[in-house]
Structure formats: C-alpha cells, structure tokens
Amino acid sequence: MILAVLFLGFFILEGFDFGAGMLMAPLGRIAKGDREAHRRAVLNTIGRSGTATRYG
C-alpha cells in the first residue's frame, strides 16, 4: 500500500514530464511538415529540467 502511494505521488509530481515524453511518438506521426519543430515545441514546454536534456 505504501509503495502504491509513493508511485502515485511520483507520477503526480512528475506527470508533466512523462506526458511530454509520451507525446513524442504521436506528434511525430501526425506532423504535417517539420517533425523536428513539433518535437522541439513539446520539449520547450518542459523548459530546462533534467528530463528535457535526456530527450533532446
């Protein structure tokens, strides 16, 4: 039970980064034009966090 609460807290606090990472594949498929520009737009919403440097 404690482990479930800890995981839930982690995903709530870090959810925006995970969501942006999960959007990479769908945005790459539906992009009409420069796919890299769409990818950079998603990464720029995260800003200068540790996750942004991992994906970029």
N, CA, C and O atoms as a GROMACS GRO file, in nm:
protein
  224
    1MET      N    1   0.083  -0.119   0.000
    1MET     CA    2   0.000   0.000   0.000
    1MET      C    3   0.087   0.126   0.000
    1MET      O    4   0.061   0.222  -0.072
    2ILE      N    5   0.190   0.123   0.082
    2ILE     CA    6   0.279   0.239   0.088
    2ILE      C    7   0.349   0.259  -0.046
    2ILE      O    8   0.366   0.372  -0.092
    3LEU      N    9   0.390   0.150  -0.107
    3LEU     CA   10   0.456   0.159  -0.237
    3LEU      C   11   0.364   0.219  -0.342
    3LEU      O   12   0.407   0.300  -0.425
    4ALA      N   13   0.238   0.182  -0.340
    4ALA     CA   14   0.141   0.237  -0.435
    4ALA      C   15   0.124   0.388  -0.414
    4ALA      O   16   0.115   0.463  -0.510
    5VAL      N   17   0.120   0.431  -0.289
    5VAL     CA   18   0.108   0.574  -0.259
    5VAL      C   19   0.231   0.649  -0.306
    5VAL      O   20   0.220   0.759  -0.360
    6LEU      N   21   0.348   0.590  -0.286
    6LEU     CA   22   0.472   0.656  -0.330
    6LEU      C   23   0.477   0.668  -0.483
    6LEU      O   24   0.514   0.773  -0.535
    7PHE      N   25   0.439   0.562  -0.554
    7PHE     CA   26   0.436   0.568  -0.700
    7PHE      C   27   0.334   0.670  -0.749
    7PHE      O   28   0.360   0.745  -0.843
    8LEU      N   29   0.218   0.674  -0.686
    8LEU     CA   30   0.116   0.770  -0.724
    8LEU      C   31   0.166   0.913  -0.704
    8LEU      O   32   0.146   0.999  -0.791
    9GLY      N   33   0.229   0.939  -0.592
    9GLY     CA   34   0.286   1.072  -0.567
    9GLY      C   35   0.392   1.108  -0.669
    9GLY      O   36   0.398   1.222  -0.715
   10PHE      N   37   0.476   1.012  -0.703
   10PHE     CA   38   0.580   1.038  -0.802
   10PHE      C   39   0.521   1.073  -0.937
   10PHE      O   40   0.565   1.169  -1.001
   11PHE      N   41   0.422   0.997  -0.982
   11PHE     CA   42   0.364   1.023  -1.114
   11PHE      C   43   0.281   1.151  -1.115
   11PHE      O   44   0.269   1.215  -1.220
   12ILE      N   45   0.224   1.190  -1.002
   12ILE     CA   46   0.152   1.318  -0.997
   12ILE      C   47   0.250   1.434  -1.005
   12ILE      O   48   0.226   1.530  -1.077
   13LEU      N   49   0.360   1.424  -0.932
   13LEU     CA   50   0.457   1.533  -0.930
   13LEU      C   51   0.539   1.541  -1.058
   13LEU      O   52   0.578   1.651  -1.098
   14GLU      N   53   0.565   1.430  -1.122
   14GLU     CA   54   0.646   1.427  -1.243
   14GLU      C   55   0.562   1.404  -1.368
   14GLU      O   56   0.617   1.377  -1.475
   15GLY      N   57   0.433   1.412  -1.356
   15GLY     CA   58   0.344   1.377  -1.466
   15GLY      C   59   0.361   1.459  -1.592
   15GLY      O   60   0.345   1.407  -1.702
   16PHE      N   61   0.394   1.587  -1.577
   16PHE     CA   62   0.406   1.671  -1.696
   16PHE      C   63   0.521   1.625  -1.784
   16PHE      O   64   0.508   1.621  -1.906
   17ASP      N   65   0.633   1.589  -1.723
   17ASP     CA   66   0.747   1.540  -1.800
   17ASP      C   67   0.715   1.408  -1.869
   17ASP      O   68   0.751   1.388  -1.985
   18PHE      N   69   0.648   1.318  -1.798
   18PHE     CA   70   0.610   1.191  -1.860
   18PHE      C   71   0.512   1.213  -1.975
   18PHE      O   72   0.522   1.147  -2.078
   19GLY      N   73   0.418   1.304  -1.956
   19GLY     CA   74   0.321   1.333  -2.061
   19GLY      C   75   0.387   1.388  -2.187
   19GLY      O   76   0.351   1.351  -2.298
   20ALA      N   77   0.482   1.477  -2.167
   20ALA     CA   78   0.553   1.533  -2.282
   20ALA      C   79   0.634   1.425  -2.354
   20ALA      O   80   0.641   1.424  -2.476
   21GLY      N   81   0.693   1.335  -2.278
   21GLY     CA   82   0.768   1.226  -2.339
   21GLY      C   83   0.678   1.131  -2.417
   21GLY      O   84   0.717   1.081  -2.523
   22MET      N   85   0.558   1.106  -2.364
   22MET     CA   86   0.466   1.017  -2.434
   22MET      C   87   0.408   1.081  -2.560
   22MET      O   88   0.362   1.010  -2.649
   23LEU      N   89   0.409   1.214  -2.568
   23LEU     CA   90   0.357   1.282  -2.687
   23LEU      C   91   0.453   1.280  -2.804
   23LEU      O   92   0.414   1.313  -2.916
   24MET      N   93   0.577   1.241  -2.782
   24MET     CA   94   0.676   1.244  -2.890
   24MET      C   95   0.636   1.156  -3.008
   24MET      O   96   0.643   1.200  -3.122
   25ALA      N   97   0.594   1.034  -2.983
   25ALA     CA   98   0.558   0.943  -3.092
   25ALA      C   99   0.433   0.988  -3.168
   25ALA      O  100   0.437   0.994  -3.291
   26PRO      N  101   0.321   1.021  -3.100
   26PRO     CA  102   0.204   1.065  -3.177
   26PRO      C  103   0.227   1.194  -3.255
   26PRO      O  104   0.180   1.207  -3.368
   27LEU      N  105   0.299   1.288  -3.197
   27LEU     CA  106   0.325   1.412  -3.269
   27LEU      C  107   0.416   1.389  -3.389
   27LEU      O  108   0.404   1.459  -3.490
   28GLY      N  109   0.504   1.294  -3.379
   28GLY     CA  110   0.591   1.263  -3.492
   28GLY      C  111   0.516   1.201  -3.608
   28GLY      O  112   0.552   1.222  -3.724
   29ARG      N  113   0.411   1.126  -3.578
   29ARG     CA  114   0.332   1.062  -3.683
   29ARG      C  115   0.235   1.157  -3.752
   29ARG      O  116   0.215   1.149  -3.873
   30ILE      N  117   0.175   1.248  -3.674
   30ILE     CA  118   0.072   1.335  -3.733
   30ILE      C  119   0.126   1.468  -3.781
   30ILE      O  120   0.052   1.550  -3.835
   31ALA      N  121   0.256   1.490  -3.764
   31ALA     CA  122   0.314   1.619  -3.801
   31ALA      C  123   0.304   1.641  -3.952
   31ALA      O  124   0.344   1.556  -4.031
   32LYS      N  125   0.252   1.755  -3.988
   32LYS     CA  126   0.243   1.792  -4.130
   32LYS      C  127   0.350   1.898  -4.155
   32LYS      O  128   0.323   2.017  -4.143
   33GLY      N  129   0.466   1.855  -4.188
   33GLY     CA  130   0.576   1.949  -4.209
   33GLY      C  131   0.699   1.904  -4.132
   33GLY      O  132   0.736   1.787  -4.135
   34ASP      N  133   0.760   1.996  -4.066
   34ASP     CA  134   0.885   1.970  -3.995
   34ASP      C  135   0.858   1.897  -3.864
   34ASP      O  136   0.809   1.957  -3.768
   35ARG      N  137   0.889   1.768  -3.858
   35ARG     CA  138   0.867   1.690  -3.737
   35ARG      C  139   0.955   1.737  -3.623
   35ARG      O  140   0.914   1.735  -3.507
   36GLU      N  141   1.076   1.780  -3.656
   36GLU     CA  142   1.168   1.827  -3.553
   36GLU      C  143   1.113   1.953  -3.484
   36GLU      O  144   1.133   1.971  -3.364
   37ALA      N  145   1.046   2.038  -3.558
   37ALA     CA  146   0.987   2.159  -3.500
   37ALA      C  147   0.878   2.123  -3.400
   37ALA      O  148   0.868   2.185  -3.294
   38HIS      N  149   0.795   2.022  -3.431
   38HIS     CA  150   0.693   1.978  -3.337
   38HIS      C  151   0.757   1.917  -3.213
   38HIS      O  152   0.712   1.941  -3.101
   39ARG      N  153   0.861   1.839  -3.233
   39ARG     CA  154   0.931   1.776  -3.121
   39ARG      C  155   0.993   1.881  -3.030
   39ARG      O  156   0.983   1.870  -2.908
   40ARG      N  157   1.055   1.982  -3.088
   40ARG     CA  158   1.117   2.090  -3.010
   40ARG      C  159   1.012   2.170  -2.934
   40ARG      O  160   1.038   2.214  -2.822
   41ALA      N  161   0.894   2.189  -2.994
   41ALA     CA  162   0.787   2.262  -2.925
   41ALA      C  163   0.743   2.189  -2.799
   41ALA      O  164   0.720   2.252  -2.696
   42VAL      N  165   0.732   2.057  -2.807
   42VAL     CA  166   0.696   1.979  -2.689
   42VAL      C  167   0.805   1.988  -2.584
   42VAL      O  168   0.777   2.005  -2.465
   43LEU      N  169   0.930   1.975  -2.626
   43LEU     CA  170   1.040   1.983  -2.531
   43LEU      C  171   1.053   2.121  -2.468
   43LEU      O  172   1.091   2.132  -2.352
   44ASN      N  173   1.022   2.224  -2.542
   44ASN     CA  174   1.031   2.359  -2.488
   44ASN      C  175   0.925   2.386  -2.382
   44ASN      O  176   0.943   2.476  -2.299
   45THR      N  177   0.815   2.311  -2.382
   45THR     CA  178   0.715   2.329  -2.277
   45THR      C  179   0.766   2.280  -2.143
   45THR      O  180   0.723   2.329  -2.039
   46ILE      N  181   0.858   2.186  -2.144
   46ILE     CA  182   0.915   2.136  -2.019
   46ILE      C  183   1.012   2.239  -1.962
   46ILE      O  184   1.019   2.258  -1.841
   47GLY      N  185   1.086   2.304  -2.049
   47GLY     CA  186   1.184   2.402  -2.003
   47GLY      C  187   1.316   2.335  -1.975
   47GLY      O  188   1.347   2.229  -2.030
   48ARG      N  189   1.394   2.397  -1.891
   48ARG     CA  190   1.528   2.347  -1.862
   48ARG      C  191   1.525   2.255  -1.740
   48ARG      O  192   1.574   2.291  -1.633
   49SER      N  193   1.468   2.139  -1.757
   49SER     CA  194   1.469   2.041  -1.649
   49SER      C  195   1.558   1.924  -1.689
   49SER      O  196   1.606   1.919  -1.803
   50GLY      N  197   1.580   1.833  -1.599
   50GLY     CA  198   1.664   1.717  -1.629
   50GLY      C  199   1.605   1.630  -1.738
   50GLY      O  200   1.678   1.570  -1.816
   51THR      N  201   1.472   1.622  -1.743
   51THR     CA  202   1.407   1.540  -1.843
   51THR      C  203   1.427   1.597  -1.982
   51THR      O  204   1.443   1.522  -2.078
   52ALA      N  205   1.426   1.728  -1.994
   52ALA     CA  206   1.441   1.789  -2.126
   52ALA      C  207   1.578   1.758  -2.184
   52ALA      O  208   1.590   1.743  -2.306
   53THR      N  209   1.678   1.749  -2.102
   53THR     CA  210   1.811   1.718  -2.154
   53THR      C  211   1.823   1.572  -2.192
   53THR      O  212   1.903   1.537  -2.280
   54ARG      N  213   1.745   1.484  -2.128
   54ARG     CA  214   1.750   1.343  -2.165
   54ARG      C  215   1.690   1.319  -2.302
   54ARG      O  216   1.742   1.237  -2.378
   55TYR      N  217   1.582   1.387  -2.336
   55TYR     CA  218   1.516   1.365  -2.464
   55TYR      C  219   1.582   1.442  -2.577
   55TYR      O  220   1.573   1.401  -2.693
   56GLY      N  221   1.647   1.551  -2.547
   56GLY     CA  222   1.699   1.637  -2.652
   56GLY      C  223   1.838   1.604  -2.684
   56GLY      O  224   1.898   1.667  -2.772
   0.00000   0.00000   0.00000
